[in-house]
Amino acid sequence: MLYIISVAYLLLEITFFVAIVFKIVVIYCESDMIWFIKYTKLIPFLANGMTTKAKTHDIRQFIAFNVALHSHDIPAIVAQQFDMTTQSARRHLMAMVKDGSLTVSGNTKAKRYYLAILVTVTEQLDTKGLAEDVVWEQYILPHLSGVPENVIQILNITSSEMINNVIDHSESDRLLLTVVRSIAYVEIRIRDFGVGVFRKIQKVFSLVDERQAILELSKGRLTTAPDEHSGYGIFFSSRMVNSFRLGSRGLYFSHQHNSDDWLIGMDSEIDGTFVSLKVDLNSTTSPKDIYDRFCSNPNSDNDLGFHKTHVPLKLAQFGQESLVSRSQAKRVLSRFERFSEVMLDFKGIELVGQGFIDEIFRVFKKHHPNTNIVAINTNSNVRTLIQLARSEDATTNETIKE
């Protein structure tokens, strides 16, 4: 009997021990499961945080590169682009105002947003003994921290070309150099107090007026000092930067890279010459891209010089005049024979005369068979007249592109 009681007691203790162990295991498993559940809930939370941060960056990059064109309606533009409410878009805009990236004016619906100028530095430099590489190293490069390498290359090449023009051509005893930065672009402004670029070219090449100097500059390979200069500087600089503006004595011409718009017009009367070089910080252009576009010769593997050019005909249109006469065509054709290919750009040209087209696409070709003229951005009127000129001379091989 005692033996049975002892065995029963032992079994009870074993059962009690097993129960305790089982409870510990259950508690451990439950806590582990709770931790696991919490951890798995944390993963999407962290992922969502990273996604939100990336989206915020994208939104603010979009604002930076679009606010200049949409200062009055940027909240709506952002809301549409990122599928959000205008109220959420305004929160992003006000955050950028708070951190100094943007400025704002007006109240409520009349608010307008603008890029804030983060850096603006102006130096006056004597041109006597001045070297453009020293100007770059001492006065420009220190303000370009964090700027993408391709943008630095473009600014280095273009600013050096323009500063060298001041030193060698302007007859100015000083220049003003200004560096401007925002979160979206870098701009370099250079001004001299010399004879004026258009006036000097007009005088040296005996042109009709200063506006013709702009047309000649747009073709490239034009210099008033051929022994020391190639005449490439303004041609390539105006195509590398996102926004180029060259003004002198009440006249200017400009080029907008993104829209490929060329303009000529009247400006405020200033002594000397003013040039603005603006490059967007999201630019994907490199100097090589521009050089490759124009510096090649399809007839030779060894000659990689400047043989192609692009001529915007809008720069040949003075005021409201139409391009109708042979004399106008001859001004356009000046120095075309120096190139193997000329892209003649009809963008913005609605009406031309038969004589104008015939002079370019038939008469010139007879005398200069080695220069191929490629008509681009033509309308139906222009294409009809070009076809007519070609039909008069079956040997022509010009290309027409819409």
C-alpha positions as a Markdown table, in Angstrom:
| # | Residue | x | y | z |
|---|---|---|---|---|
| 1 | Met | 0.0 | 0.0 | 0.0 |
| 2 | Leu | 2.8 | 2.3 | 0.9 |
| 3 | Tyr | 4.5 | 1.4 | -2.3 |
| 4 | Ile | 1.5 | 2.4 | -4.4 |
| 5 | Ile | 1.2 | 5.7 | -2.6 |
| 6 | Ser | 4.9 | 6.4 | -3.3 |
| 7 | Val | 4.5 | 5.7 | -7.0 |
| 8 | Ala | 1.4 | 7.9 | -7.2 |
| 9 | Tyr | 3.3 | 10.7 | -5.5 |
| 10 | Leu | 6.2 | 10.4 | -7.9 |
| 11 | Leu | 3.9 | 10.4 | -10.9 |
| 12 | Leu | 2.3 | 13.6 | -9.5 |
| 13 | Glu | 5.6 | 15.3 | -9.2 |
| 14 | Ile | 6.6 | 14.3 | -12.8 |
| 15 | Thr | 3.2 | 15.6 | -14.0 |
| 16 | Phe | 3.7 | 18.8 | -12.2 |
| 17 | Phe | 7.3 | 19.2 | -13.6 |
| 18 | Val | 6.1 | 18.5 | -17.1 |
| 19 | Ala | 3.3 | 21.1 | -16.7 |
| 20 | Ile | 5.8 | 23.7 | -15.6 |
| 21 | Val | 8.1 | 23.0 | -18.5 |
| 22 | Phe | 5.2 | 23.1 | -20.9 |
| 23 | Lys | 4.1 | 26.4 | -19.6 |
| 24 | Ile | 7.6 | 27.9 | -19.9 |
| 25 | Val | 7.7 | 26.7 | -23.5 |
| 26 | Val | 4.3 | 28.2 | -24.3 |
| 27 | Ile | 5.2 | 31.5 | -22.7 |
| 28 | Tyr | 8.5 | 31.6 | -24.7 |
| 29 | Cys | 6.8 | 30.7 | -27.9 |
| 30 | Glu | 4.1 | 33.3 | -27.3 |
| 31 | Ser | 6.6 | 36.0 | -26.7 |
| 32 | Asp | 8.6 | 34.9 | -29.7 |
| 33 | Met | 5.5 | 35.0 | -31.8 |
| 34 | Ile | 4.7 | 38.5 | -30.5 |
| 35 | Trp | 8.2 | 39.7 | -31.4 |
| 36 | Phe | 7.9 | 38.1 | -34.8 |
| 37 | Ile | 4.5 | 39.7 | -35.4 |
| 38 | Lys | 5.8 | 43.1 | -34.3 |
| 39 | Tyr | 8.9 | 42.6 | -36.5 |
| 40 | Thr | 6.9 | 41.7 | -39.6 |
| 41 | Lys | 4.7 | 44.8 | -39.0 |
| 42 | Leu | 7.9 | 46.9 | -38.8 |
| 43 | Ile | 9.2 | 45.8 | -42.2 |
| 44 | Pro | 6.4 | 47.6 | -44.2 |
| 45 | Phe | 6.6 | 50.5 | -41.9 |
| 46 | Leu | 10.3 | 50.9 | -42.6 |
| 47 | Ala | 9.8 | 50.3 | -46.3 |
| 48 | Asn | 7.0 | 52.8 | -46.4 |
| 49 | Gly | 9.3 | 55.3 | -44.6 |
| 50 | Met | 12.0 | 54.8 | -47.3 |
| 51 | Thr | 9.4 | 55.1 | -50.1 |
| 52 | Thr | 8.0 | 58.3 | -48.6 |
| 53 | Lys | 11.5 | 59.8 | -48.4 |
| 54 | Ala | 12.3 | 58.8 | -52.0 |
| 55 | Lys | 8.9 | 60.2 | -53.1 |
| 56 | Thr | 9.5 | 63.5 | -51.2 |
| 57 | His | 12.9 | 63.8 | -53.0 |
| 58 | Asp | 11.2 | 63.2 | -56.4 |
| 59 | Ile | 8.5 | 65.7 | -55.7 |
| 60 | Arg | 10.9 | 68.4 | -54.6 |
| 61 | Gln | 13.2 | 67.8 | -57.6 |
| 62 | Phe | 10.2 | 68.2 | -59.9 |
| 63 | Ile | 9.3 | 71.4 | -58.2 |
| 64 | Ala | 12.8 | 72.7 | -58.5 |
| 65 | Phe | 12.9 | 72.2 | -62.3 |
| 66 | Asn | 9.4 | 73.3 | -63.1 |
| 67 | Val | 8.6 | 76.2 | -60.7 |
| 68 | Ala | 10.2 | 78.8 | -63.0 |
| 69 | Leu | 7.6 | 78.1 | -65.7 |
| 70 | His | 4.7 | 77.6 | -63.3 |
| 71 | Ser | 5.2 | 80.1 | -60.5 |
| 72 | His | 1.4 | 80.7 | -60.3 |
| 73 | Asp | 0.1 | 77.2 | -60.7 |
| 74 | Ile | 2.8 | 74.9 | -59.4 |
| 75 | Pro | 0.6 | 73.4 | -56.7 |
| 76 | Ala | -1.8 | 72.1 | -59.3 |
| 77 | Ile | 1.0 | 70.9 | -61.6 |
| 78 | Val | 2.6 | 68.9 | -58.7 |
| 79 | Ala | -0.7 | 67.5 | -57.6 |
| 80 | Gln | -1.5 | 66.2 | -61.1 |
| 81 | Gln | 2.0 | 64.8 | -61.6 |
| 82 | Phe | 2.1 | 62.9 | -58.3 |
| 83 | Asp | -1.6 | 62.1 | -57.9 |
| 84 | Met | -2.0 | 64.0 | -54.7 |
| 85 | Thr | -4.2 | 66.9 | -53.4 |
| 86 | Thr | -3.2 | 70.5 | -54.0 |
| 87 | Gln | -3.1 | 70.9 | -50.2 |
| 88 | Ser | -0.4 | 68.2 | -50.0 |
| 89 | Ala | 1.5 | 69.8 | -52.8 |
| 90 | Arg | 1.4 | 73.2 | -51.0 |
| 91 | Arg | 2.9 | 71.5 | -47.9 |
| 92 | His | 5.9 | 70.5 | -50.0 |
| 93 | Leu | 6.2 | 74.0 | -51.4 |
| 94 | Met | 6.0 | 75.6 | -48.0 |
| 95 | Ala | 8.7 | 73.2 | -46.7 |
| 96 | Met | 10.9 | 74.3 | -49.5 |
| 97 | Val | 10.2 | 77.9 | -48.6 |
| 98 | Lys | 11.1 | 77.2 | -45.0 |
| 99 | Asp | 14.4 | 75.6 | -45.9 |
| 100 | Gly | 15.3 | 78.5 | -48.2 |
| 101 | Ser | 15.0 | 76.7 | -51.6 |
| 102 | Leu | 12.1 | 78.8 | -52.7 |
| 103 | Thr | 10.6 | 82.2 | -52.1 |
| 104 | Val | 6.9 | 83.1 | -52.1 |
| 105 | Ser | 4.9 | 86.2 | -52.7 |
| 106 | Gly | 1.2 | 87.0 | -52.5 |
| 107 | Asn | -1.6 | 85.4 | -50.4 |
| 108 | Thr | -3.8 | 82.3 | -50.7 |
| 109 | Lys | -4.7 | 81.7 | -54.3 |
| 110 | Ala | -2.5 | 84.6 | -55.5 |
| 111 | Lys | 0.6 | 83.0 | -54.2 |
| 112 | Arg | 3.6 | 82.7 | -56.6 |
| 113 | Tyr | 6.6 | 80.6 | -55.9 |
| 114 | Tyr | 10.1 | 81.3 | -57.2 |
| 115 | Leu | 13.6 | 79.7 | -57.0 |
| 116 | Ala | 15.6 | 81.3 | -54.2 |
| 117 | Ile | 19.1 | 82.5 | -55.1 |
| 118 | Leu | 21.5 | 80.7 | -52.9 |
| 119 | Val | 24.7 | 82.2 | -54.1 |
| 120 | Thr | 25.3 | 85.5 | -56.0 |
| 121 | Val | 28.9 | 86.7 | -56.1 |
| 122 | Thr | 30.2 | 89.5 | -58.4 |
| 123 | Glu | 33.9 | 90.3 | -59.0 |
| 124 | Gln | 35.3 | 93.2 | -61.1 |
| 125 | Leu | 38.6 | 92.1 | -62.7 |
| 126 | Asp | 41.2 | 94.1 | -64.7 |
| 127 | Thr | 41.7 | 92.4 | -68.1 |
| 128 | Lys | 45.3 | 93.4 | -68.5 |
| 129 | Gly | 47.4 | 90.3 | -67.8 |
| 130 | Leu | 44.2 | 88.3 | -66.9 |
| 131 | Ala | 44.1 | 84.6 | -67.7 |
| 132 | Glu | 40.8 | 82.8 | -68.1 |
| 133 | Asp | 42.0 | 79.6 | -66.3 |
| 134 | Val | 42.9 | 81.7 | -63.3 |
| 135 | Val | 39.5 | 83.3 | -63.3 |
| 136 | Trp | 37.9 | 79.8 | -63.3 |
| 137 | Glu | 40.1 | 78.4 | -60.5 |
| 138 | Gln | 39.8 | 81.4 | -58.2 |
| 139 | Tyr | 36.4 | 83.0 | -58.8 |
| 140 | Ile | 34.1 | 80.4 | -60.3 |
| 141 | Leu | 35.0 | 76.8 | -59.2 |
| 142 | Pro | 34.9 | 77.5 | -55.5 |
| 143 | His | 31.1 | 78.2 | -55.8 |
| 144 | Leu | 30.4 | 74.9 | -57.6 |
| 145 | Ser | 30.5 | 72.4 | -54.7 |
| 146 | Gly | 28.2 | 69.5 | -55.3 |
| 147 | Val | 27.6 | 70.3 | -59.0 |
| 148 | Pro | 27.5 | 67.3 | -61.3 |
| 149 | Glu | 30.7 | 66.7 | -63.3 |
| 150 | Asn | 29.2 | 67.2 | -66.7 |
| 151 | Val | 27.8 | 70.6 | -65.7 |
| 152 | Ile | 31.2 | 71.7 | -64.3 |
| 153 | Gln | 32.8 | 70.7 | -67.6 |
| 154 | Ile | 30.3 | 72.8 | -69.6 |
| 155 | Leu | 30.7 | 75.8 | -67.3 |
| 156 | Asn | 34.5 | 75.5 | -67.5 |
| 157 | Ile | 34.6 | 75.4 | -71.3 |
| 158 | Thr | 31.9 | 78.0 | -72.0 |
| 159 | Ser | 33.0 | 80.6 | -69.3 |
| 160 | Ser | 36.6 | 80.2 | -70.4 |
| 161 | Glu | 35.7 | 80.9 | -74.0 |
| 162 | Met | 33.6 | 84.0 | -73.2 |
| 163 | Ile | 36.3 | 85.4 | -70.8 |
| 164 | Asn | 39.0 | 84.9 | -73.4 |
| 165 | Asn | 36.8 | 86.8 | -75.9 |
| 166 | Val | 36.7 | 89.7 | -73.5 |
| 167 | Ile | 40.5 | 89.6 | -73.0 |
| 168 | Asp | 41.4 | 89.3 | -76.6 |
| 169 | His | 38.6 | 91.1 | -78.6 |
| 170 | Ser | 36.6 | 93.5 | -76.5 |
| 171 | Glu | 39.2 | 96.3 | -76.0 |
| 172 | Ser | 37.7 | 96.6 | -72.5 |
| 173 | Asp | 40.0 | 97.4 | -69.5 |
| 174 | Arg | 37.8 | 95.4 | -67.1 |
| 175 | Leu | 35.1 | 92.8 | -66.8 |
| 176 | Leu | 32.4 | 92.0 | -64.4 |
| 177 | Leu | 31.9 | 88.4 | -63.4 |
| 178 | Thr | 28.9 | 87.1 | -61.6 |
| 179 | Val | 28.2 | 83.6 | -60.3 |
| 180 | Val | 24.6 | 82.7 | -59.4 |
| 181 | Arg | 23.3 | 79.5 | -57.9 |
| 182 | Ser | 19.9 | 78.1 | -57.0 |
| 183 | Ile | 18.8 | 74.5 | -56.3 |
| 184 | Ala | 18.0 | 74.1 | -60.0 |
| 185 | Tyr | 20.8 | 75.9 | -62.0 |
| 186 | Val | 24.1 | 77.6 | -62.1 |
| 187 | Glu | 24.4 | 80.9 | -64.1 |
| 188 | Ile | 27.6 | 82.7 | -65.1 |
| 189 | Arg | 27.3 | 86.3 | -66.3 |
| 190 | Ile | 30.1 | 88.2 | -67.9 |
| 191 | Arg | 30.1 | 91.8 | -68.9 |
| 192 | Asp | 32.7 | 94.0 | -70.5 |
| 193 | Phe | 32.8 | 97.7 | -71.4 |
| 194 | Gly | 34.4 | 97.5 | -74.8 |
| 195 | Val | 33.4 | 98.2 | -78.4 |
| 196 | Gly | 30.6 | 95.6 | -78.5 |
| 197 | Val | 30.7 | 92.2 | -80.2 |
| 198 | Phe | 28.1 | 92.8 | -82.9 |
| 199 | Arg | 29.5 | 96.2 | -83.8 |
| 200 | Lys | 33.1 | 94.9 | -84.1 |
| 201 | Ile | 32.0 | 92.0 | -86.3 |
| 202 | Gln | 30.0 | 94.3 | -88.5 |
| 203 | Lys | 33.0 | 96.6 | -89.0 |
| 204 | Val | 35.6 | 93.9 | -89.6 |
| 205 | Phe | 33.4 | 92.0 | -92.1 |
| 206 | Ser | 31.7 | 95.0 | -93.7 |
| 207 | Leu | 28.2 | 93.7 | -92.9 |
| 208 | Val | 24.9 | 95.5 | -93.7 |
| 209 | Asp | 24.1 | 96.0 | -90.0 |
| 210 | Glu | 24.8 | 94.5 | -86.6 |
| 211 | Arg | 21.9 | 92.1 | -86.9 |
| 212 | Gln | 23.7 | 90.3 | -89.6 |
| 213 | Ala | 26.6 | 89.7 | -87.2 |
| 214 | Ile | 24.3 | 87.6 | -85.1 |
| 215 | Leu | 23.5 | 85.4 | -88.1 |
| 216 | Glu | 27.2 | 84.9 | -88.8 |
| 217 | Leu | 28.0 | 84.1 | -85.2 |
| 218 | Ser | 25.3 | 81.4 | -85.2 |
| 219 | Lys | 27.1 | 79.6 | -88.1 |
| 220 | Gly | 30.4 | 79.3 | -86.3 |
| 221 | Arg | 34.0 | 79.5 | -87.6 |
| 222 | Leu | 33.8 | 83.3 | -87.4 |
| 223 | Thr | 36.6 | 85.3 | -85.8 |
| 224 | Thr | 38.0 | 88.8 | -86.1 |
| 225 | Ala | 41.5 | 87.4 | -85.3 |
| 226 | Pro | 42.0 | 84.3 | -87.4 |
| 227 | Asp | 45.6 | 83.9 | -86.5 |
| 228 | Glu | 44.9 | 83.5 | -82.8 |
| 229 | His | 41.3 | 82.1 | -82.7 |
| 230 | Ser | 39.2 | 79.4 | -84.4 |
| 231 | Gly | 35.8 | 81.2 | -84.2 |
| 232 | Tyr | 34.3 | 78.1 | -82.5 |
| 233 | Gly | 33.6 | 79.6 | -79.0 |
| 234 | Ile | 30.2 | 81.2 | -79.3 |
| 235 | Phe | 28.9 | 78.5 | -81.6 |
| 236 | Phe | 29.6 | 75.6 | -79.2 |
| 237 | Ser | 28.9 | 77.6 | -76.0 |
| 238 | Ser | 25.5 | 78.6 | -77.2 |
| 239 | Arg | 24.6 | 74.9 | -77.7 |
| 240 | Met | 26.2 | 73.4 | -74.6 |
| 241 | Val | 24.3 | 75.5 | -72.0 |
| 242 | Asn | 20.6 | 75.3 | -71.3 |
| 243 | Ser | 20.1 | 79.0 | -71.7 |
| 244 | Phe | 22.5 | 81.3 | -73.7 |
| 245 | Arg | 22.1 | 85.1 | -74.1 |
| 246 | Leu | 24.5 | 87.5 | -75.8 |
| 247 | Gly | 23.7 | 91.2 | -75.8 |
| 248 | Ser | 25.4 | 94.4 | -76.9 |
| 249 | Arg | 24.3 | 98.0 | -77.4 |
| 250 | Gly | 20.6 | 97.4 | -77.5 |
| 251 | Leu | 20.6 | 94.1 | -79.5 |
| 252 | Tyr | 20.6 | 90.5 | -78.3 |
| 253 | Phe | 20.3 | 86.9 | -79.4 |
| 254 | Ser | 19.5 | 83.9 | -77.3 |
| 255 | His | 19.2 | 80.1 | -77.4 |
| 256 | Gln | 17.1 | 77.9 | -75.2 |
| 257 | His | 18.5 | 74.4 | -75.3 |
| 258 | Asn | 15.4 | 72.5 | -74.1 |
| 259 | Ser | 13.0 | 74.0 | -76.7 |
| 260 | Asp | 15.8 | 74.7 | -79.3 |
| 261 | Asp | 14.3 | 78.2 | -79.7 |
| 262 | Trp | 16.5 | 81.0 | -81.2 |
| 263 | Leu | 15.5 | 84.6 | -80.7 |
| 264 | Ile | 16.9 | 87.9 | -81.8 |
| 265 | Gly | 15.6 | 91.2 | -80.5 |
| 266 | Met | 16.1 | 94.6 | -78.9 |
| 267 | Asp | 17.6 | 94.9 | -75.4 |
| 268 | Ser | 18.4 | 97.7 | -73.0 |
| 269 | Glu | 21.2 | 99.9 | -74.3 |
| 270 | Ile | 24.5 | 99.0 | -72.5 |
| 271 | Asp | 28.1 | 99.7 | -73.3 |
| 272 | Gly | 30.2 | 96.7 | -74.3 |
| 273 | Thr | 28.9 | 93.1 | -74.3 |
| 274 | Phe | 26.9 | 91.0 | -71.8 |
| 275 | Val | 26.7 | 87.2 | -71.9 |
| 276 | Ser | 24.7 | 84.8 | -69.7 |
| 277 | Leu | 25.5 | 81.1 | -69.5 |
| 278 | Lys | 22.9 | 79.1 | -67.5 |
| 279 | Val | 23.1 | 75.3 | -67.0 |
| 280 | Asp | 20.5 | 73.2 | -65.3 |
| 281 | Leu | 21.8 | 70.9 | -62.5 |
| 282 | Asn | 19.8 | 68.0 | -64.0 |
| 283 | Ser | 21.4 | 68.5 | -67.5 |
| 284 | Thr | 22.5 | 65.3 | -69.1 |
| 285 | Thr | 24.5 | 67.0 | -71.9 |
| 286 | Ser | 28.2 | 66.7 | -72.0 |
| 287 | Pro | 30.7 | 68.8 | -74.1 |
| 288 | Lys | 31.4 | 65.6 | -76.1 |
| 289 | Asp | 27.8 | 65.3 | -77.1 |
| 290 | Ile | 28.0 | 68.7 | -78.8 |
| 291 | Tyr | 31.4 | 68.2 | -80.3 |
| 292 | Asp | 30.4 | 64.8 | -81.8 |
| 293 | Arg | 27.3 | 66.4 | -83.3 |
| 294 | Phe | 29.3 | 68.9 | -85.4 |
| 295 | Cys | 32.9 | 67.8 | -85.5 |
| 296 | Ser | 33.0 | 65.0 | -88.0 |
| 297 | Asn | 33.6 | 64.6 | -91.7 |
| 298 | Pro | 31.8 | 61.7 | -93.4 |
| 299 | Asn | 34.3 | 61.8 | -96.2 |
| 300 | Ser | 37.4 | 61.2 | -94.1 |
| 301 | Asp | 38.4 | 59.0 | -91.2 |
| 302 | Asn | 41.3 | 61.3 | -90.3 |
| 303 | Asp | 39.7 | 64.7 | -90.5 |
| 304 | Leu | 37.5 | 65.4 | -87.5 |
| 305 | Gly | 37.3 | 69.1 | -87.7 |
| 306 | Phe | 34.3 | 71.5 | -87.5 |
| 307 | His | 32.6 | 70.6 | -90.8 |
| 308 | Lys | 28.9 | 70.6 | -89.9 |
| 309 | Thr | 26.9 | 73.6 | -88.8 |
| 310 | His | 23.3 | 74.5 | -87.9 |
| 311 | Val | 21.8 | 77.8 | -89.0 |
| 312 | Pro | 18.5 | 79.0 | -87.5 |
| 313 | Leu | 16.8 | 81.0 | -90.2 |
| 314 | Lys | 14.9 | 83.0 | -87.6 |
| 315 | Leu | 18.1 | 84.9 | -87.0 |
| 316 | Ala | 18.1 | 86.0 | -90.7 |
| 317 | Gln | 14.6 | 87.5 | -90.2 |
| 318 | Phe | 15.0 | 91.1 | -89.3 |
| 319 | Gly | 11.8 | 92.5 | -87.6 |
| 320 | Gln | 8.6 | 91.4 | -89.4 |
| 321 | Glu | 10.2 | 90.9 | -92.8 |
| 322 | Ser | 9.7 | 87.7 | -94.8 |
| 323 | Leu | 12.5 | 85.8 | -96.4 |
| 324 | Val | 11.6 | 86.2 | -100.1 |
| 325 | Ser | 14.6 | 87.7 | -102.0 |
| 326 | Arg | 17.8 | 86.4 | -103.5 |
| 327 | Ser | 19.8 | 89.0 | -101.7 |
| 328 | Gln | 18.5 | 87.7 | -98.4 |
| 329 | Ala | 19.4 | 84.2 | -99.5 |
| 330 | Lys | 23.0 | 85.3 | -100.3 |
| 331 | Arg | 23.4 | 86.8 | -96.8 |
| 332 | Val | 22.2 | 83.5 | -95.4 |
| 333 | Leu | 24.6 | 81.5 | -97.7 |
| 334 | Ser | 27.7 | 83.5 | -96.7 |
| 335 | Arg | 30.5 | 81.1 | -95.7 |
| 336 | Phe | 28.4 | 78.0 | -96.3 |
| 337 | Glu | 31.1 | 76.7 | -98.6 |
| 338 | Arg | 33.4 | 76.2 | -95.5 |
| 339 | Phe | 31.2 | 73.4 | -94.3 |
| 340 | Ser | 30.5 | 69.9 | -95.7 |
| 341 | Glu | 27.0 | 69.9 | -94.3 |
| 342 | Val | 24.7 | 72.8 | -93.3 |
| 343 | Met | 21.5 | 72.1 | -91.3 |
| 344 | Leu | 19.3 | 75.0 | -92.4 |
| 345 | Asp | 16.6 | 75.3 | -89.7 |
| 346 | Phe | 13.2 | 76.6 | -90.9 |
| 347 | Lys | 11.6 | 76.5 | -87.4 |
| 348 | Gly | 9.3 | 79.5 | -87.0 |
| 349 | Ile | 9.5 | 80.4 | -90.7 |
| 350 | Glu | 6.0 | 80.4 | -92.2 |
| 351 | Leu | 6.5 | 82.1 | -95.5 |
| 352 | Val | 9.4 | 82.2 | -97.9 |
| 353 | Gly | 9.8 | 83.3 | -101.5 |
| 354 | Gln | 10.6 | 81.2 | -104.6 |
| 355 | Gly | 13.7 | 83.3 | -105.4 |
| 356 | Phe | 15.0 | 82.9 | -101.8 |
| 357 | Ile | 14.7 | 79.1 | -102.0 |
| 358 | Asp | 16.0 | 78.8 | -105.6 |
| 359 | Glu | 19.1 | 80.7 | -104.7 |
| 360 | Ile | 19.9 | 78.4 | -101.8 |
| 361 | Phe | 18.9 | 75.0 | -103.2 |
| 362 | Arg | 19.7 | 75.3 | -106.9 |
| 363 | Val | 22.1 | 78.2 | -107.6 |
| 364 | Phe | 24.4 | 77.7 | -104.6 |
| 365 | Lys | 24.6 | 74.0 | -105.2 |
| 366 | Lys | 25.8 | 74.5 | -108.8 |
| 367 | His | 28.8 | 76.5 | -107.5 |
| 368 | His | 29.4 | 74.5 | -104.3 |
| 369 | Pro | 28.6 | 70.9 | -105.0 |
| 370 | Asn | 30.6 | 69.7 | -101.9 |
| 371 | Thr | 28.3 | 71.4 | -99.5 |
| 372 | Asn | 25.2 | 69.5 | -98.6 |
| 373 | Ile | 22.3 | 71.6 | -97.3 |
| 374 | Val | 19.8 | 69.8 | -95.1 |
| 375 | Ala | 16.5 | 71.6 | -94.6 |
| 376 | Ile | 14.9 | 70.8 | -91.3 |
| 377 | Asn | 11.6 | 71.9 | -89.6 |
| 378 | Thr | 10.0 | 72.8 | -92.9 |
| 379 | Asn | 6.3 | 73.4 | -93.5 |
| 380 | Ser | 4.4 | 72.3 | -96.6 |
| 381 | Asn | 5.0 | 75.7 | -98.3 |
| 382 | Val | 8.7 | 75.5 | -97.9 |
| 383 | Arg | 8.9 | 71.8 | -99.0 |
| 384 | Thr | 6.9 | 72.6 | -102.2 |
| 385 | Leu | 9.3 | 75.4 | -103.1 |
| 386 | Ile | 12.4 | 73.2 | -102.4 |
| 387 | Gln | 11.0 | 70.4 | -104.5 |
| 388 | Leu | 10.4 | 73.0 | -107.3 |
| 389 | Ala | 14.1 | 74.2 | -107.1 |
| 390 | Arg | 15.3 | 70.6 | -107.1 |
| 391 | Ser | 13.2 | 69.8 | -110.2 |
| 392 | Glu | 15.0 | 72.5 | -112.0 |
| 393 | Asp | 18.3 | 70.9 | -111.4 |
| 394 | Ala | 18.3 | 67.1 | -111.3 |
| 395 | Thr | 21.8 | 66.9 | -110.0 |
| 396 | Thr | 21.0 | 68.4 | -106.6 |
| 397 | Asn | 20.9 | 66.0 | -103.6 |
| 398 | Glu | 19.8 | 68.2 | -100.7 |
| 399 | Thr | 17.8 | 66.5 | -98.0 |
| 400 | Ile | 14.5 | 67.8 | -96.7 |
| 401 | Lys | 13.3 | 66.9 | -93.2 |
| 402 | Glu | 9.9 | 67.9 | -91.7 |
